Amino acid sequence: MSEHSTIEFLNKKTNLCITGARDEFSPYDAEDAHYIVEIKNRRAYYADKMLEAYKLFANYQQAQLKGKQFLYVVTDEKGVWVYNVSKHMESIIKTPPIPLQCPATTDFGRNTKLTKYVYTLPEGIATNLL
């Protein structure tokens, strides 16, 4: 799925009325009157989903400042997983973040790596819309 098709899918399957973020430098991908939404489209399935620590905290704070809830949506070959991070924040941060060596950019052929810290989110706290 693309970000746009994920937004369309979410609006059809739920009571959301989200649109893409207006600011191209926004830390999240979409929002409506009640939610800010970060979307991650994956080609492969992993039972535990990962959320970068900086996105977790930046978007959680943005949601608080706007009086909204923060949703993290992961699509993969087995579903469309919706995590209400605002409701599960305390349990998410009880486990320490995991350092991962990742490419600095998504461009292919780059050798530059940097350490990204991620939190793992179990499927048990998500809703699968498929």
Secondary structure as a PSIPRED ss2 file (coil, helix, strand):
# PSIPRED VFORMAT (PSIPRED V4.0)

   1 M C   1.000  0.000  0.000
   2 S C   1.000  0.000  0.000
   3 E H   0.000  1.000  0.000
   4 H H   0.000  1.000  0.000
   5 S H   0.000  1.000  0.000
   6 T H   0.000  1.000  0.000
   7 I H   0.000  1.000  0.000
   8 E H   0.000  1.000  0.000
   9 F H   0.000  1.000  0.000
  10 L H   0.000  1.000  0.000
  11 N H   0.000  1.000  0.000
  12 K H   0.000  1.000  0.000
  13 K H   0.000  1.000  0.000
  14 T C   1.000  0.000  0.000
  15 N C   1.000  0.000  0.000
  16 L C   1.000  0.000  0.000
  17 C C   1.000  0.000  0.000
  18 I C   1.000  0.000  0.000
  19 T E   0.000  0.000  1.000
  20 G E   0.000  0.000  1.000
  21 A C   1.000  0.000  0.000
  22 R C   1.000  0.000  0.000
  23 D C   1.000  0.000  0.000
  24 E C   1.000  0.000  0.000
  25 F C   1.000  0.000  0.000
  26 S C   1.000  0.000  0.000
  27 P C   1.000  0.000  0.000
  28 Y C   1.000  0.000  0.000
  29 D C   1.000  0.000  0.000
  30 A E   0.000  0.000  1.000
  31 E E   0.000  0.000  1.000
  32 D C   1.000  0.000  0.000
  33 A C   1.000  0.000  0.000
  34 H C   1.000  0.000  0.000
  35 Y E   0.000  0.000  1.000
  36 I E   0.000  0.000  1.000
  37 V E   0.000  0.000  1.000
  38 E E   0.000  0.000  1.000
  39 I E   0.000  0.000  1.000
  40 K E   0.000  0.000  1.000
  41 N E   0.000  0.000  1.000
  42 R C   1.000  0.000  0.000
  43 R C   1.000  0.000  0.000
  44 A C   1.000  0.000  0.000
  45 Y C   1.000  0.000  0.000
  46 Y C   1.000  0.000  0.000
  47 A C   1.000  0.000  0.000
  48 D C   1.000  0.000  0.000
  49 K E   0.000  0.000  1.000
  50 M E   0.000  0.000  1.000
  51 L E   0.000  0.000  1.000
  52 E E   0.000  0.000  1.000
  53 A H   0.000  1.000  0.000
  54 Y H   0.000  1.000  0.000
  55 K H   0.000  1.000  0.000
  56 L H   0.000  1.000  0.000
  57 F H   0.000  1.000  0.000
  58 A H   0.000  1.000  0.000
  59 N H   0.000  1.000  0.000
  60 Y H   0.000  1.000  0.000
  61 Q H   0.000  1.000  0.000
  62 Q H   0.000  1.000  0.000
  63 A H   0.000  1.000  0.000
  64 Q H   0.000  1.000  0.000
  65 L H   0.000  1.000  0.000
  66 K H   0.000  1.000  0.000
  67 G C   1.000  0.000  0.000
  68 K C   1.000  0.000  0.000
  69 Q E   0.000  0.000  1.000
  70 F E   0.000  0.000  1.000
  71 L E   0.000  0.000  1.000
  72 Y E   0.000  0.000  1.000
  73 V E   0.000  0.000  1.000
  74 V E   0.000  0.000  1.000
  75 T E   0.000  0.000  1.000
  76 D E   0.000  0.000  1.000
  77 E C   1.000  0.000  0.000
  78 K C   1.000  0.000  0.000
  79 G E   0.000  0.000  1.000
  80 V E   0.000  0.000  1.000
  81 W E   0.000  0.000  1.000
  82 V E   0.000  0.000  1.000
  83 Y E   0.000  0.000  1.000
  84 N E   0.000  0.000  1.000
  85 V H   0.000  1.000  0.000
  86 S H   0.000  1.000  0.000
  87 K H   0.000  1.000  0.000
  88 H H   0.000  1.000  0.000
  89 M H   0.000  1.000  0.000
  90 E H   0.000  1.000  0.000
  91 S H   0.000  1.000  0.000
  92 I H   0.000  1.000  0.000
  93 I C   1.000  0.000  0.000
  94 K C   1.000  0.000  0.000
  95 T C   1.000  0.000  0.000
  96 P C   1.000  0.000  0.000
  97 P C   1.000  0.000  0.000
  98 I E   0.000  0.000  1.000
  99 P E   0.000  0.000  1.000
 100 L E   0.000  0.000  1.000
 101 Q E   0.000  0.000  1.000
 102 C E   0.000  0.000  1.000
 103 P E   0.000  0.000  1.000
 104 A C   1.000  0.000  0.000
 105 T C   1.000  0.000  0.000
 106 T C   1.000  0.000  0.000
 107 D C   1.000  0.000  0.000
 108 F C   1.000  0.000  0.000
 109 G C   1.000  0.000  0.000
 110 R C   1.000  0.000  0.000
 111 N C   1.000  0.000  0.000
 112 T C   1.000  0.000  0.000
 113 K E   0.000  0.000  1.000
 114 L E   0.000  0.000  1.000
 115 T E   0.000  0.000  1.000
 116 K E   0.000  0.000  1.000
 117 Y E   0.000  0.000  1.000
 118 V E   0.000  0.000  1.000
 119 Y E   0.000  0.000  1.000
 120 T E   0.000  0.000  1.000
 121 L E   0.000  0.000  1.000
 122 P C   1.000  0.000  0.000
 123 E H   0.000  1.000  0.000
 124 G H   0.000  1.000  0.000
 125 I H   0.000  1.000  0.000
 126 A E   0.000  0.000  1.000
 127 T E   0.000  0.000  1.000
 128 N E   0.000  0.000  1.000
 129 L C   1.000  0.000  0.000
 130 L C   1.000  0.000  0.000
